[in-house]
Amino acid sequence: MAVDGLVLVTPEEAARRLSLGRTTVYGLISAGALESVRIGRSRRVPVAALDRYVERMASDGPEQGDG
């Protein structure tokens, strides 16, 4: 996902890259499902963490309980 050379992105940018809502990304961060770092008062998400999150979701397969 690091096509633009960025190492860290804001949660809002992470949400855009994942096609999710900002609140969902903050929830993933709070739950520990998506890594993030604090720099001063700011929260940033490593682009590599976005890649790892997508890989984990892809390897988990389809969600259970839909039928």
C-alpha positions in Angstrom: 0.0 0.0 0.0 3.0 2.3 0.3 2.7 3.6 -3.2 3.3 7.2 -2.2 6.4 6.6 0.0 4.7 7.4 3.3 5.6 5.4 6.4 2.9 6.7 8.7 -0.6 7.9 7.9 -3.4 9.5 9.9 -6.3 7.3 11.0 -8.4 9.3 8.5 -6.0 8.4 5.7 -5.9 4.8 6.9 -9.7 4.7 6.7 -9.6 5.9 3.1 -7.0 3.4 2.2 -9.0 0.6 3.7 -12.4 1.9 2.4 -13.7 2.1 6.0 -15.1 4.8 8.1 -12.9 6.8 10.5 -14.8 5.5 13.5 -14.3 2.0 12.4 -10.5 2.5 12.1 -10.4 4.1 15.6 -12.3 1.1 16.9 -9.8 -1.3 15.3 -7.0 0.7 16.9 -8.7 0.6 20.3 -9.3 -3.2 20.0 -5.7 -3.8 19.1 -6.6 -5.2 15.7 -4.7 -2.3 13.9 -1.4 -1.1 15.1 -0.8 2.6 15.7 1.8 4.9 17.3 1.5 8.1 19.2 3.6 11.1 18.3 3.0 13.8 20.8 -0.8 14.2 20.8 -1.2 12.7 17.4 -2.1 9.1 16.4 -0.5 7.6 13.3 -0.9 4.2 11.6 2.2 2.6 10.0 1.5 1.8 6.4 3.0 -1.7 7.0 0.3 -2.2 9.7 -2.4 -1.6 7.1 -0.7 -4.3 4.9 -0.6 -6.7 7.8 -4.2 -6.1 8.7 -5.4 -6.7 5.2 -3.3 -9.9 5.0 -4.8 -11.2 8.3 -8.3 -10.4 7.1 -7.7 -12.2 3.8 -6.2 -15.3 5.5 -9.1 -15.5 8.0 -11.5 -16.2 5.1 -15.2 -15.3 4.9 -16.9 -14.3 8.1 -18.9 -16.9 10.0 -22.5 -16.7 11.1 -24.2 -15.4 8.0 -26.4 -18.4 7.5 
